[in-house]
Amino acid sequence: MYVAVFAEMEELIRETFDGGRPGEGTRYLDHSSGVRSTLRSLTAAQASRSFDSHPSIAGHARHMSFHLRVGAEWVQGVRGPRDWPGSFSPQQVNDEEWAALQRELEAGRIEFLRVMRALPEQTFVNEGAGMGAIAHLAYHLGAIRQLMHRV
């Protein structure tokens, strides 16, 4: 069972970042809705736009990276206080910062998976098999895709 649950967690994270595979079903509504293709389609100026005091796309991406890092730390027992509101800042990025933020998010994904793979089976199960992190990523991906209609 552990192997199947772990494989499902890895596949959900893969699809969250890459989108659905051609010719296969998807857990998301759109095959091209992965984090990578969504963020790559935006300029730094577009990603930096904020509406109605809500976080910008760059802010959401920064928060997703923060969440992956904190999630990896949490399952390893590092549970100190976190600046969740501050994790959306800064909201604006230039071209270099936007590229760096996308690399940081990818590094966070890789590290999160590395940590999850290294967990003892019972810890992996007790910590929810990464499903909370996936739900959180999916929420912010949806928020970003909604903001794209305004940029």
N, C-alpha and C positions, 0 to 999 in steps of 0.2 A: 504494500500500500504506500509506503514512504516514497518509493521510487516513482510511482504513478503521480502522487501529489507533487513531488518535486518537479517532475517533468511538466506537469500542468502549470506550475508557477513559472517555470522558465519560459514556456511557450506563451503565456500571457504577457510576460514582460517583453519577449521578442516582438509579439504583435503590437503591443503598446508603442514600441519604438519604431518598428519597421512597417507596420500596417499589415493587412492581410496578404496572403500569397495568391498569385493569379490562379484561377481555377479552383480555389478552395473556399470553403466558408470562412466567415470571420465573426469574431465576437463583437466587433464594432460594426457600425452601420456602413462604413465606407472603407474600401480596400486601401485607399491612399491616405488614410487619416493618421498615420503614425507620427510620433513626435519628431523624428528626424526630417521627414519630408515636409511636415508642416512648418517647422522652424526654418528650414533651408529656403523655403519659398518667400521668406520675409526679409526685408532690408532692416538694418539697425534702426533707421528712422521709423519704419512701420512698427517694429517691435517696441519702440519707446513711447508710442502714443498711449495716452491714458484718457479714459472717458468717465465722466461722472464720479470722480474720486476713486475709481476702482483700479486695481493693479494693472499695469501695462502687461503686454505679452512677455517682455523681458523680465518683469517682476515675477510672473507666473513661472517662467523657465528657471529663474534663480531659486524660487521657492521649491520647485521640483527637485533641483539638485541638492538643496539643503535637506529636504525630506529624505532623499535616498541615503545621504550621509548619516543623518540622525537615526534613520531606521537601522542601518548597519551597526551603528554604535549601540543602539538600544538592545538589539538581540545579543550583543556581546557583553551586556551588563553595564554599559556606560549610560547612566541615567540622570545626569545633572540637568540643571535648568537650561532652557533654550530660549533664544529670542525669536519666537515664531513670527511676530509682526515684522520684525526687522529682516526676516529672511526674504522678503519681497523687494528689498532695497539693495542697490539703487534701481530705480525704475527706468532710467534712461541709459542707453548704451551707444557708443560709437561703433564704427565698423569692426575695429579690432576687438573691442569688448564683447560685441555680439558673437563673433567667431569664437572667442575664448569661452564665453558662457555656454555655447553649444558643445564645445569640447569638454568643459567641466561637467555638464549634464551626462555626457556619454561616459566619462570617467566614473561618475557616481553610479551609473547603471552597472558598469563592469565590477566596481568594488562591492556593490550591494550583492550581486550574484556570487562573487567570490566568497563573501562572508556567509551567505546562505548555504553555499556548498560545503563550507567547512564546519557548519554547526552539527553537533551530535543529533541524531534522528529525533530523540525526544524533545530536545530544545527547539528544533525546527517545527515540530508539531505544536508544542506548547506556545510558541510565539506566533502561531497563526499561519505558518507556511508562506509568509510574505504577502498574503492576500490583502491585508490592510494597506500595504504600500502600493499595490497594484490599483486598488480602488481609488486611492488618493491621487495617483498619477493620472488615472482615467478621468477623474473629476477635473483636474487642472488642464489636461489635454482638451476636454470639452469646453472649458472656459476660454482657452486660447482660440479654439476653432470658432467660437461665437464672436470673439473680439475681431477675428480676421474679417468679418463682414463689415466692420466699421473702419478698418484701416485702409 
